[in-house]
Amino acid sequence: MGMKNSPVARASPKSNKKFGIFREARTRILIWYAISILSLGMLSIPLFRHLIIQQVNTRVRKDLQEEVVHFRKAFEQWKSIPARQQEPIETFINNFLATNLPEDDDFLLFYLGDPTGIRGAARLYKHEPLALPKLLRPGSQLIDEWSKVARAERGEKTTSDTTIGTILYIVEPFTSEGEIDGSFVAVHTTAGELQEARQIFQIFVPVLAVVIIIAYGLGWIATGKVLEPIHQLAVTARGIGKKDLTKRIRVQGSGEMAELARTFNRMLDRLQAVFESQRNFLRDASHELRTPITVIRGHLELMEDDLPAEQKPTLQLLFGELDRMSRLVRDLSLLAKTERPDFLKLDTVEVGELTEELYQKAKTLGERNWQLRAQARGEMRVDRQKFTEAVMNLVENATQHTQEGDSIVLGSTLTPHELRFWVRDTGEGIAPEEQKRIFERFFRGSNPHSPGSGLGLSIVRAIVKAHGGRVQLWSEPHFGSEFTIVIPLLRT
């Protein structure tokens, strides 16, 4: 059966850790903050424009009303003076316009005549200012309409002329001795006011943009300050491992952040107690088991010469079980030592030479089609003894799950960043549901009677992890398996 290409050999899996500014909590908060501010800003622009126009229209109507009130007072005062009653109404109009100059875009018009009379319309007598826009000149539609108004009226006319805009007006007839003498019309065109409003709006938009940018910057700083305790918690948590569970989060003040830090510290206390209990158990158990195993083996060896021949196989069986127990005790002791900070004795090794040495050792484990597929060149720092033990565990595992004629391939590659050493076989493979548990202690897969203690792959992972690396697995039932040790380079 040919050996299937391994995906590990084709492509190196990347670490699933993804760090970046767009994954920071403060960035996500600021993005939502920015979306909210921009949404409100976009909504505020038409709202602001609408409010400005409404304010302009309200103020203009108020100004027009004040013009009318001022006219009424002036006209009533003029009528109340007997000497003035002999004067023509034209004199009052001339005096009023001479002393009341309209503001920009305001127009004051006086009509003389009774719209209800025989002629049915009044005539435009005088206006201020003298220059009138085209739509307000004598003969225009509006001028004719106002000449026929016989009672107080207010309204507005929308025009298509951008220089005029909307025309707001109030018509106020005036009477003397019970007859209509004429009417006073206060007019305002909104084009100038709207132009000013647009200018204000043009100023408002860039100011709003600057304010939003400043708000983003302040929001970034503020969220950084608010999330600083969480950042410190994450930094401390990253520095905590099974080898050092003594670090704790510094608790400051009160509130949710302080309570989070205290809860985290209490969790670490419990974890530290569990790990210490586990380490102590492994250390004590492996130490205490050595003595009875040694004593039993010594007594059995003394009995060996005196036993009848038919009991010799039983004695050999006992020796075999004692050997297996000794290996188990040794493995447990090794696993306990991996938790210690002085577990590794790093040294500079030549990778190609180490690869050749491991290949020569592997060939002594069984009759297989042994192959050395790649041999890296270069130096790196590893614990030679522990690394050799990890690779030989993988080789022994491959030997146990293959038969004569199957291939076992070893190889190593060295990149500027990491060492990759693999052991590949064409054996029975590993079921997908077992691949996730293959590195667990005492896990033997679907065959509980398989050789070994079930600690070999756990030891491999512990040794590689102590070097700061990882073990990758590719396997497919009936096509074989590939274990790859990946260790980052520690330069000398």
Residue pairs with C-beta under 8 A, 6 or more apart in sequence:
1 426
1 478
1 479
2 426
3 407
3 409
3 424
3 426
3 479
3 480
4 476
4 479
4 480
6 424
6 474
6 482
7 474
8 422
8 472
8 474
8 482
8 484
9 422
9 424
9 482
12 420
12 486
13 472
21 27
22 28
25 223
25 227
25 230
26 220
26 223
26 224
26 227
29 219
29 223
29 227
30 216
30 219
30 220
30 223
33 216
33 219
33 223
34 212
34 216
34 219
37 212
37 215
37 216
38 212
41 208
41 212
44 208
45 201
45 204
45 205
45 208
48 201
48 204
49 197
49 201
52 197
52 200
52 201
53 194
53 197
56 190
56 193
56 194
56 196
56 197
57 166
57 168
57 190
60 168
60 188
60 190
60 193
61 154
61 168
63 103
63 106
63 188
64 106
64 154
64 168
64 169
64 170
64 186
64 187
64 188
65 170
67 100
67 102
67 106
67 108
67 170
67 186
68 170
68 172
68 184
68 186
70 100
71 96
71 172
71 174
71 184
71 186
72 172
74 92
74 96
74 100
75 92
75 174
75 184
78 84
78 92
79 85
79 176
84 92
89 112
89 176
89 181
89 182
90 112
90 125
93 110
93 112
93 125
93 126
94 126
97 108
97 110
97 126
97 128
100 108
100 128
101 128
102 108
102 128
102 129
104 192
105 188
105 189
105 190
105 191
105 192
105 193
106 186
106 187
106 188
107 127
107 128
107 129
107 132
107 136
107 186
107 187
107 188
107 189
108 127
108 128
108 184
108 185
108 186
108 187
109 124
109 126
109 127
109 136
109 143
109 146
109 184
109 185
109 187
110 124
110 125
110 126
110 127
110 182
110 183
110 184
110 185
111 122
111 123
111 124
111 125
111 146
111 147
111 182
111 183
111 184
111 185
112 122
112 123
112 125
112 181
112 182
113 119
113 121
113 122
113 123
113 147
113 182
114 122
114 150
114 179
114 180
114 181
115 121
115 122
115 147
115 148
115 149
115 150
115 173
115 180
115 183
116 150
116 180
120 148
121 144
121 147
121 148
122 147
122 148
122 182
122 183
123 147
124 138
124 143
124 147
125 182
127 136
133 161
133 163
133 164
133 189
134 140
134 161
135 141
135 142
135 159
135 161
135 164
135 167
136 142
136 143
136 167
136 187
137 143
142 157
142 167
142 169
146 169
146 171
146 183
146 185
149 171
149 173
149 183
150 173
150 180
151 173
152 170
152 171
152 172
152 173
153 170
153 171
154 169
154 170
154 171
155 168
155 169
156 166
156 167
156 168
156 169
157 166
157 167
157 169
158 166
158 167
159 165
159 166
159 167
161 191
162 191
163 191
164 189
164 190
164 191
165 189
165 190
165 191
165 193
165 194
166 189
166 190
167 187
167 188
167 189
167 190
168 187
168 188
168 189
168 190
169 185
169 186
169 187
169 188
170 185
170 186
171 183
171 184
171 185
172 183
172 184
172 185
172 186
173 180
173 182
173 183
173 184
174 180
174 181
174 182
174 183
174 184
175 181
229 252
229 257
229 258
229 260
229 261
230 257
230 260
232 249
232 250
233 249
233 260
233 261
233 264
236 247
236 248
236 249
237 264
239 247
240 247
240 268
242 275
242 339
243 339
243 340
243 341
244 341
245 268
245 271
245 272
245 275
246 272
247 268
248 265
248 268
249 261
249 264
249 265
250 261
251 258
251 261
251 262
251 265
252 258
252 261
275 339
279 336
279 339
282 332
282 333
282 335
282 336
283 333
283 336
285 329
285 332
286 329
286 330
286 332
286 333
286 336
287 333
289 325
289 329
290 329
293 322
293 325
293 326
293 329
296 322
297 319
297 322
300 315
300 318
300 319
300 322
303 315
304 312
304 315
307 315
324 453
327 453
328 453
328 455
331 453
331 455
331 456
331 459
332 455
334 389
334 459
334 462
335 441
335 455
335 458
335 459
335 462
337 343
338 459
338 462
338 463
338 465
338 466
343 386
343 466
344 383
344 386
344 466
344 467
345 383
345 385
345 386
346 381
346 382
346 383
346 490
347 381
347 382
347 383
347 384
348 379
348 380
348 381
348 492
349 379
349 380
349 381
349 382
349 384
349 387
350 378
350 379
351 376
351 377
351 378
351 379
351 380
351 412
351 414
351 419
352 375
352 376
352 377
352 378
352 412
354 384
354 387
354 388
354 412
355 372
355 375
355 376
355 410
355 411
355 412
355 421
356 372
356 375
357 388
358 388
358 391
358 392
358 395
358 410
359 370
359 372
359 410
361 388
361 392
361 395
362 370
362 391
362 392
362 395
362 408
362 410
363 370
365 395
365 396
365 399
366 399
366 402
366 404
367 404
368 399
368 402
368 404
368 405
368 406
368 407
368 408
369 405
369 406
369 407
369 408
370 407
370 408
370 410
371 407
371 408
371 409
371 410
372 409
372 410
372 411
373 409
373 410
373 411
373 424
374 411
374 412
374 413
375 411
375 412
376 412
376 413
376 414
376 419
377 414
378 414
379 492
380 414
380 419
380 487
380 489
380 490
380 491
381 489
381 490
381 491
381 492
382 419
382 467
382 487
382 490
383 463
383 466
383 467
386 463
386 466
386 467
387 463
387 467
389 459
389 463
390 459
390 460
390 463
390 464
390 485
391 410
391 421
391 423
391 485
393 456
393 457
393 459
393 460
394 423
394 457
394 460
394 483
394 485
395 408
395 410
395 423
396 452
396 456
397 452
397 456
397 457
397 483
398 408
398 423
398 424
398 425
398 427
398 481
398 483
399 408
400 450
400 451
400 452
401 425
401 427
401 428
401 481
402 408
402 425
402 426
402 427
402 428
403 427
406 425
406 426
406 427
406 480
407 424
407 425
407 426
408 423
408 424
408 425
408 426
409 422
409 423
409 424
409 425
410 421
410 422
410 423
410 424
411 421
411 422
411 424
412 419
412 420
412 421
412 422
413 419
413 420
414 420
414 489
416 489
417 488
417 489
418 469
418 486
418 487
418 488
418 489
419 485
419 486
419 487
419 489
420 484
420 485
420 486
421 484
421 485
421 487
422 482
422 483
422 484
422 485
423 482
423 483
424 480
424 481
424 482
424 483
425 480
425 481
425 482
426 479
426 480
427 480
427 481
428 477
428 478
428 480
429 475
429 476
429 477
429 478
429 479
429 480
429 481
430 438
430 445
430 473
430 475
430 477
430 481
431 445
431 446
431 477
432 477
434 443
434 445
434 446
435 473
435 475
437 443
438 445
438 457
438 473
439 457
439 458
439 460
439 461
439 471
440 458
441 454
441 455
441 458
442 453
442 454
442 455
443 454
444 450
444 452
444 454
457 471
460 471
460 483
460 485
461 471
464 470
464 471
464 485
464 486
464 487
467 487
468 487
468 488
468 490
469 485
469 486
469 487
469 488
470 486
471 483
471 484
471 485
471 486
472 483
472 484
472 486
473 481
473 482
473 483
473 484
474 481
474 482
474 484
475 481
475 482
